[in-house]
Amino acid sequence: MKVYALKARSIGSQLHHFHSSCFREQITNSYDIEGLKKRALEPHPQNNTPSSIVDKVGRNLHRLPDHPLNIIKRRIENYCQDYAKKTYSMQEFAIFDDLSPIVTKRRCFDDLRVRPDHVSRSPSDTYYIDDEVLLRTHTSAHQTELIGSNTNLFLLSGDCFRRDEIDSCHYPVFHQMEGVKIFQDSELVAGDPEKSLEIIENDLKSLLTGLATHLFGDVEMRWRSDYFPFTDPSYELDVYYQGEWLEVLGSGVIHPEVIYNAGKEGAQGWAFGLGLERLCMVLFNIPDIRLFWTDDERFHKQFVGLSNDPKKVISFVPYSKYPFCYKDVSFWLPVVGGPASFHENDVFEVIRDVAGDLVEEVKLFDEFKNNRTGRTSHAYRISYRHMDRSLTNEEIDEIQFRLRDELVRRLGIELR
Ligand code: PHE
């Protein structure tokens, strides 16, 4: 199996020239982690990426042997390579798992036909480094670059970043895997677009239903129409597992404009993308997304040797559930700029920054408007729990006080 970890080039000295467009074009191939982290912290009016997030750049959990994300990644890669050998006359998937997560807005959104006003682009949802560069929100951000460089069959995994809510399934850093195939003319039927489309769709669906069976066993599945701006038609695959329908992945036939943006007008192919945490949580019984980031050996020892074991059924046994404790905070939203300038994700981010992985869940439990003053009040309940030990009251009080101060300082809210 070929592994294409595009080599880190020494770019430290180029950092000062960061604003040159030439650097921007090379950025995804130049994975100098320390340089990029330094760069990501440089002040810029559009930079909304806190240091707690920058710290996670380069952790590359999916590349650590025996990490559950690595185990699932390898299982998917193994299955896809076997499928390719059988189906694509011995062609192999090129494997990428070390492309820089810092990408351009163009690659992440424009090339993929994400509309200029789409919410996924907004700073309430995406971590920007400056007005052109951001932390990738999905691995699809590499599609046009790779297709444009004639990479016609690839799997790509990497860390992705999104500002989001806080609960046991959401974390601002998560991992995705992308698969893409661009077909050779000889695999399609010249002059018969319908037949060609059918070939592409059938191949995509047979690869992915096979993958789902490989991972979940003999389960019921359903295909549903979906929408992504970069595929048309688009499909979601669900499996019926342990009494529930689970959405496993998004996929579809790559939109002709995306192919055009990659510089390969007229070519055709499919793409799919899946979230690795979610798959691991369901398949390996991992109850909380924060566990992927723990250093506790009671977690990691349960996965030893499994990166090289393609078949073993894995079921994580929680080592203990420590008690949680909750605290409430309520405040008036800022008047300056109005409630429109305020986004709940800003609150979640301050909480993540102050409390780190101690926060398990945050819920907006009360919201009202004072009609006389026109001001809006929000009340949040914050559940704290450590994954690996009990928390003390003092510890939580200290965090909660700091949190209150930071909310005032950073969001301009008024505590109630
Ligand atoms: N990028 C999409 C997401 O993050 C998943 C996807 C990938 C869908 C490729 C279609 C094709 O949800």
Residues whose N, C-alpha, C, O or C-beta is under 5 A from the ligand:
A	BS01	LIG	H138 S140 F228 T231 G250 S251 G252 A271 F272 G273
